[in-house]
């Protein structure tokens, strides 16, 4: 069996569960200081606020179910006045545990900070997009999709943003991702050396350049005119 075929083994089966279930999230903190938004959330959504934690002294975190995340986040933007999405990322603690999608919110009018987490099982990495709530989520959701494999339903342009569009080794920030990648060093080198200029661009970028009549840049031939019109190499975005 070739290195290429060995590298593809198991990719279609997804991540393998750990032999023993690792401990879950840290226990809920003791007597938590009040947070006006958390209190209002509990009144509005009741049991949909799964738990409330405090970290780093004053960082409030609420956990909500994936099936109601868009509803709750919409309420936070409209009623809670959380008009600024500071960050959207994910955390994989490994050991077969769920991947956490993290929304870091800030209310400019109220000067309040709140972190919302949604836990997704490894066999159900899908959640509604918040692109239409905060446009800042556009590239952030693409990064989480690229690095962790979380699919954001309804995102208008969900594709890789850091890795090449045709990257075949999976999602690099997952704990089940090998440190050296899924392919051997020889196969990775072979793939890198065999790449053509076109491979550095997504099909959408190639189609757009063709429609605009732009020429394909040749980084090894400085005499090719108008290379700057096509943009730099390597951008998956």
C-alpha positions as a printed NumPy array, in Angstrom:
array([[  0.   ,   0.   ,   0.   ],
       [  1.354,   3.432,  -0.949],
       [  1.936,   6.233,   1.562],
       [ -0.882,   8.159,  -0.1  ],
       [ -3.425,   5.392,   0.46 ],
       [ -2.193,   4.841,   4.026],
       [ -2.666,   8.533,   4.715],
       [ -6.291,   8.355,   3.601],
       [ -7.141,   5.445,   5.898],
       [ -9.86 ,   6.341,   8.367],
       [-10.499,   9.856,   7.028],
       [-14.021,   8.943,   5.926],
       [-14.819,   7.487,   9.362],
       [-14.139,  10.666,  11.3  ],
       [-12.501,  10.921,  14.738],
       [-12.165,   7.802,  16.837],
       [-13.639,   7.967,  20.378],
       [-11.312,   7.557,  23.309],
       [-11.228,   4.273,  25.192],
       [-12.547,   5.852,  28.37 ],
       [-14.712,   8.926,  28.664],
       [-12.697,  11.841,  30.001],
       [-14.137,  14.034,  32.771],
       [-16.501,  16.725,  31.596],
       [-16.371,  20.467,  32.036],
       [-15.195,  21.914,  35.356],
       [-17.854,  21.97 ,  38.086],
       [-20.026,  25.003,  38.499],
       [-18.572,  27.703,  40.699],
       [-19.938,  28.327,  44.151],
       [-21.714,  31.549,  45.031],
       [-21.521,  33.507,  41.789],
       [-21.693,  37.291,  41.755],
       [-24.769,  38.618,  39.955],
       [-24.676,  39.441,  36.269],
       [-27.705,  41.353,  34.946],
       [-27.701,  39.624,  31.575],
       [-27.388,  36.121,  33.024],
       [-30.288,  36.797,  35.391],
       [-32.397,  38.073,  32.488],
       [-31.422,  35.077,  30.35 ],
       [-32.551,  32.658,  33.041],
       [-35.871,  34.444,  33.362],
       [-36.438,  34.493,  29.61 ],
       [-35.193,  31.032,  28.626],
       [-35.319,  29.034,  31.848],
       [-33.794,  25.561,  31.468],
       [-32.274,  26.498,  28.104],
       [-29.52 ,  28.146,  30.147],
       [-27.781,  24.871,  30.941],
       [-25.262,  26.239,  33.423],
       [-23.452,  29.36 ,  34.535],
       [-19.76 ,  29.514,  35.448],
       [-17.268,  32.121,  36.547],
       [-13.6  ,  32.06 ,  35.53 ],
       [-10.651,  34.387,  36.038],
       [-12.488,  36.23 ,  38.799],
       [-15.039,  38.114,  36.698],
       [-15.577,  36.273,  33.399],
       [-19.147,  34.982,  33.229],
       [-19.875,  31.986,  30.984],
       [-23.273,  30.558,  30.1  ],
       [-23.831,  27.267,  28.292],
       [-26.781,  26.931,  25.927],
       [-28.01 ,  24.046,  23.727],
       [-27.113,  24.069,  20.039],
       [-30.737,  23.85 ,  18.907],
       [-31.564,  27.144,  20.664],
       [-28.265,  28.954,  20.227],
       [-29.432,  31.222,  17.406],
       [-32.593,  32.182,  19.292],
       [-30.657,  33.012,  22.455],
       [-27.868,  34.87 ,  20.661],
       [-30.46 ,  36.897,  18.742],
       [-32.067,  37.862,  22.062],
       [-28.665,  38.851,  23.444],
       [-28.026,  41.13 ,  20.485],
       [-31.481,  42.716,  20.337],
       [-32.661,  42.763,  23.952],
       [-29.374,  42.411,  25.807],
       [-27.746,  45.004,  23.506],
       [-24.644,  42.896,  22.868],
       [-23.821,  44.703,  19.678],
       [-20.176,  43.635,  19.338],
       [-18.937,  40.101,  18.638],
       [-15.409,  40.266,  20.016],
       [-14.487,  36.745,  19.006],
       [-15.902,  33.447,  17.844],
       [-13.718,  30.39 ,  18.259],
       [-13.777,  26.758,  19.377],
       [-12.055,  24.556,  21.962],
       [-11.302,  20.852,  21.715],
       [-10.269,  19.335,  25.053],
       [ -9.746,  15.914,  23.472],
       [-10.51 ,  12.609,  25.114],
       [-13.733,  12.167,  23.156],
       [-15.336,  15.207,  24.749],
       [-17.592,  17.618,  22.909],
       [-16.119,  20.526,  20.993],
       [-17.106,  23.882,  22.444],
       [-18.083,  26.744,  20.149],
       [-17.344,  29.989,  21.991],
       [-18.974,  33.398,  21.461],
       [-17.283,  36.322,  23.203],
       [-19.782,  39.182,  23.37 ],
       [-19.485,  42.799,  24.436],
       [-22.23 ,  45.345,  24.971],
       [-20.931,  48.79 ,  24.098],
       [-23.968,  50.641,  25.568],
       [-23.987,  48.652,  28.83 ],
       [-20.236,  48.03 ,  29.022],
       [-20.853,  44.361,  29.822],
       [-18.935,  41.275,  28.812],
       [-20.437,  37.787,  28.382],
       [-19.15 ,  34.488,  27.042],
       [-21.575,  31.99 ,  25.538],
       [-20.583,  28.374,  24.919],
       [-22.288,  25.646,  22.929],
       [-21.081,  22.053,  23.246],
       [-21.266,  19.917,  20.101],
       [-20.729,  16.142,  20.081],
       [-18.043,  14.85 ,  17.733],
       [-20.667,  13.141,  15.594],
       [-22.814,  16.275,  15.338],
       [-20.548,  19.232,  14.575],
       [-23.227,  21.53 ,  13.153],
       [-24.707,  24.784,  14.419],
       [-26.589,  27.756,  12.986],
       [-24.511,  30.645,  11.662],
       [-24.574,  34.037,  13.387],
       [-23.31 ,  35.777,  10.246],
       [-26.603,  37.656,   9.932],
       [-26.43 ,  38.826,  13.558],
       [-22.83 ,  40.016,  13.536],
       [-21.019,  40.282,  10.205],
       [-17.752,  39.884,  12.11 ],
       [-18.662,  36.185,  12.314],
       [-17.971,  35.724,   8.598],
       [-14.257,  34.857,   8.64 ],
       [-14.374,  33.682,  12.273],
       [-16.845,  30.916,  11.433],
       [-14.776,  29.988,   8.406],
       [-11.723,  29.631,  10.633],
       [-13.578,  27.379,  13.101],
       [-14.828,  25.292,  10.174],
       [-11.308,  25.065,   8.756],
       [ -9.507,  24.252,  11.999],
       [-12.147,  22.172,  13.851],
       [-14.599,  20.935,  11.22 ],
       [-17.67 ,  22.669,  12.684],
       [-20.294,  23.323,   9.99 ],
       [-22.198,  26.612,  10.343],
       [-25.559,  26.12 ,   8.681],
       [-26.665,  29.088,   6.602],
       [-23.241,  30.693,   6.251],
       [-23.131,  32.294,   2.79 ],
       [-19.52 ,  31.349,   2.016],
       [-18.397,  28.503,   4.261],
       [-15.   ,  27.32 ,   3.013],
       [-11.473,  27.01 ,   4.325],
       [ -9.682,  30.251,   5.123],
       [ -6.244,  29.271,   6.49 ],
       [ -5.551,  25.921,   4.846],
       [ -5.741,  25.451,   1.035],
       [ -9.24 ,  24.679,  -0.228],
       [ -8.071,  21.19 ,  -1.31 ],
       [ -6.282,  20.369,   1.963],
       [ -6.934,  16.654,   2.526],
       [ -5.527,  15.956,   6.002],
       [ -8.475,  17.104,   8.097],
       [ -8.751,  19.893,  10.682],
       [ -5.417,  20.829,  12.285],
       [ -6.592,  22.131,  15.685],
       [ -8.498,  18.978,  16.575],
       [ -6.911,  16.919,  19.327],
       [ -7.253,  13.811,  17.164],
       [ -5.101,  15.445,  14.484],
       [ -1.556,  13.956,  14.45 ],
       [  1.214,  16.446,  15.222],
       [  2.937,  15.615,  11.943],
       [ -0.292,  15.485,   9.936],
       [ -2.075,  12.448,   8.562],
       [  0.271,  11.94 ,   5.626],
       [  3.915,  10.899,   5.814],
       [  6.625,  13.535,   5.375],
       [  7.451,  11.998,   1.999],
       [  3.84 ,  12.277,   0.847],
       [  3.518,  15.839,   2.151],
       [  6.71 ,  16.817,   0.295],
       [  5.535,  15.085,  -2.879],
       [  2.225,  16.937,  -2.755],
       [  3.912,  20.3  ,  -2.127],
       [  6.35 ,  19.869,  -5.004],
       [  3.658,  18.694,  -7.417],
       [  1.364,  21.669,  -6.836],
       [  0.711,  23.893,  -9.813],
       [  0.124,  27.629,  -9.627],
       [ -3.609,  27.011, -10.003],
       [ -3.593,  24.862,  -6.849],
       [ -2.895,  27.94 ,  -4.726],
       [ -6.309,  29.362,  -5.605],
       [ -9.848,  28.183,  -4.968],
       [-12.166,  27.403,  -7.887],
       [-14.138,  30.556,  -7.054],
       [-11.011,  32.706,  -7.346],
       [-10.042,  31.105, -10.658],
       [-13.543,  31.619, -12.046],
       [-13.562,  35.254, -10.96 ],
       [-10.147,  35.901, -12.517],
       [-11.249,  34.283, -15.755],
       [-14.377,  36.451, -15.861],
       [-12.233,  39.567, -15.351],
       [ -9.764,  38.484, -18.018],
       [ -6.854,  38.317, -15.586],
       [ -3.841,  36.143, -16.345],
       [ -2.438,  33.427, -14.138],
       [  0.645,  34.704, -12.236],
       [  3.916,  32.815, -12.537],
       [  6.022,  33.372,  -9.384],
       [  9.065,  31.853, -11.098],
       [  8.938,  34.18 , -14.104],
       [  9.229,  37.85 , -13.278],
       [  8.733,  38.809, -16.939],
       [  5.061,  37.819, -16.942],
       [  3.093,  41.114, -17.047],
       [  0.245,  42.198, -14.777],
       [  0.742,  39.499, -12.165],
       [ -0.373,  41.837,  -9.426],
       [ -3.88 ,  41.917, -10.891],
       [ -4.521,  38.339,  -9.792],
       [ -3.461,  38.703,  -6.165],
       [ -0.91 ,  36.917,  -3.999],
       [ -0.425,  33.178,  -3.894],
       [ -1.521,  30.93 ,  -1.099],
       [ -4.59 ,  32.796,   0.089],
       [ -7.412,  30.388,   0.833],
       [ -9.692,  33.31 ,   1.604]])
